[in-house]
Amino acid sequence: MGYNDQIKNRVKRIEGQLRGILRLMEEDKDCKEVITQLSAARTAIDRTMGVIVSSNLIECVKQADETNEKSTEELVKEAVNLLVRSR
């Protein structure tokens, strides 16, 4: 699967968020600020994972239709299991 610029940019923003969190920690900022930013980063990661799984699912379904490798139901179950295991 290829990763488009939109997905890469999401990860770069997350990387920036994580650097900002580390800076907050190094500056001994209030734990409420750190937790708020960690929560925002986790949400961004979760959403990015969702985008990657859904994009991959679309590609896999198209490919499975062409090759009759796996059923659509099997592919959807795999995608859901990926997301569930990530939590």
C-alpha positions as a Markdown table, in Angstrom:
| # | Residue | x | y | z |
|---|---|---|---|---|
| 1 | Met | 0.0 | 0.0 | 0.0 |
| 2 | Gly | 1.2 | 3.5 | -0.8 |
| 3 | Tyr | 0.9 | 6.3 | 1.7 |
| 4 | Asn | -0.3 | 9.5 | 0.2 |
| 5 | Asp | 0.9 | 13.0 | 1.2 |
| 6 | Gln | -2.2 | 13.6 | 3.3 |
| 7 | Ile | -1.4 | 10.6 | 5.6 |
| 8 | Lys | 2.3 | 11.6 | 5.8 |
| 9 | Asn | 1.3 | 15.1 | 6.7 |
| 10 | Arg | -0.9 | 13.8 | 9.5 |
| 11 | Val | 2.0 | 11.8 | 10.9 |
| 12 | Lys | 4.3 | 14.9 | 10.7 |
| 13 | Arg | 1.7 | 16.9 | 12.6 |
| 14 | Ile | 1.6 | 14.2 | 15.3 |
| 15 | Glu | 5.4 | 14.3 | 15.4 |
| 16 | Gly | 5.2 | 18.0 | 16.0 |
| 17 | Gln | 2.6 | 17.5 | 18.8 |
| 18 | Leu | 4.9 | 14.9 | 20.5 |
| 19 | Arg | 7.9 | 17.3 | 20.3 |
| 20 | Gly | 5.6 | 20.0 | 21.9 |
| 21 | Ile | 4.6 | 17.6 | 24.7 |
| 22 | Leu | 8.3 | 16.8 | 25.4 |
| 23 | Arg | 9.0 | 20.6 | 25.5 |
| 24 | Leu | 6.2 | 21.0 | 28.0 |
| 25 | Met | 7.7 | 18.3 | 30.2 |
| 26 | Glu | 11.1 | 19.8 | 30.0 |
| 27 | Glu | 9.7 | 23.2 | 31.0 |
| 28 | Asp | 7.9 | 21.5 | 34.0 |
| 29 | Lys | 4.5 | 22.7 | 32.8 |
| 30 | Asp | 1.4 | 21.7 | 34.6 |
| 31 | Cys | 0.4 | 18.1 | 34.3 |
| 32 | Lys | -3.1 | 19.1 | 33.0 |
| 33 | Glu | -1.5 | 20.8 | 30.0 |
| 34 | Val | 0.7 | 17.7 | 29.3 |
| 35 | Ile | -2.3 | 15.3 | 29.6 |
| 36 | Thr | -4.4 | 17.5 | 27.4 |
| 37 | Gln | -1.8 | 17.5 | 24.7 |
| 38 | Leu | -1.1 | 13.7 | 25.1 |
| 39 | Ser | -4.9 | 13.1 | 24.6 |
| 40 | Ala | -4.9 | 15.2 | 21.5 |
| 41 | Ala | -1.9 | 13.3 | 20.1 |
| 42 | Arg | -3.6 | 10.0 | 20.8 |
| 43 | Thr | -6.8 | 11.1 | 19.1 |
| 44 | Ala | -4.7 | 12.2 | 16.1 |
| 45 | Ile | -3.0 | 8.8 | 16.0 |
| 46 | Asp | -6.3 | 7.0 | 16.2 |
| 47 | Arg | -7.8 | 8.9 | 13.4 |
| 48 | Thr | -4.7 | 8.4 | 11.2 |
| 49 | Met | -4.9 | 4.7 | 11.9 |
| 50 | Gly | -8.5 | 4.7 | 10.8 |
| 51 | Val | -7.6 | 6.5 | 7.6 |
| 52 | Ile | -4.9 | 4.0 | 6.8 |
| 53 | Val | -7.1 | 1.0 | 7.6 |
| 54 | Ser | -10.0 | 2.3 | 5.5 |
| 55 | Ser | -7.7 | 3.2 | 2.6 |
| 56 | Asn | -6.0 | -0.2 | 2.8 |
| 57 | Leu | -9.4 | -2.0 | 3.0 |
| 58 | Ile | -10.6 | -0.3 | -0.2 |
| 59 | Glu | -7.4 | -1.4 | -2.0 |
| 60 | Cys | -7.7 | -4.9 | -0.6 |
| 61 | Val | -11.3 | -5.3 | -1.6 |
| 62 | Lys | -10.6 | -4.2 | -5.2 |
| 63 | Gln | -7.7 | -6.6 | -5.3 |
| 64 | Ala | -9.7 | -9.5 | -3.9 |
| 65 | Asp | -12.4 | -8.9 | -6.4 |
| 66 | Glu | -9.9 | -9.2 | -9.2 |
| 67 | Thr | -8.1 | -12.3 | -7.8 |
| 68 | Asn | -10.9 | -13.9 | -5.8 |
| 69 | Glu | -8.4 | -14.3 | -3.0 |
| 70 | Lys | -10.5 | -13.4 | 0.0 |
| 71 | Ser | -14.1 | -12.5 | 0.5 |
| 72 | Thr | -15.1 | -8.9 | 1.3 |
| 73 | Glu | -16.4 | -10.2 | 4.7 |
| 74 | Glu | -13.0 | -11.6 | 5.6 |
| 75 | Leu | -11.2 | -8.4 | 4.7 |
| 76 | Val | -13.6 | -6.3 | 6.7 |
| 77 | Lys | -13.2 | -8.6 | 9.7 |
| 78 | Glu | -9.4 | -8.2 | 9.4 |
| 79 | Ala | -9.6 | -4.4 | 9.3 |
| 80 | Val | -11.9 | -4.3 | 12.3 |
| 81 | Asn | -9.6 | -6.6 | 14.2 |
| 82 | Leu | -6.6 | -4.4 | 13.4 |
| 83 | Leu | -8.5 | -1.4 | 14.9 |
| 84 | Val | -9.7 | -3.3 | 17.9 |
| 85 | Arg | -6.2 | -4.6 | 18.7 |
| 86 | Ser | -4.8 | -1.1 | 18.5 |
| 87 | Arg | -6.8 | 0.0 | 21.5 |
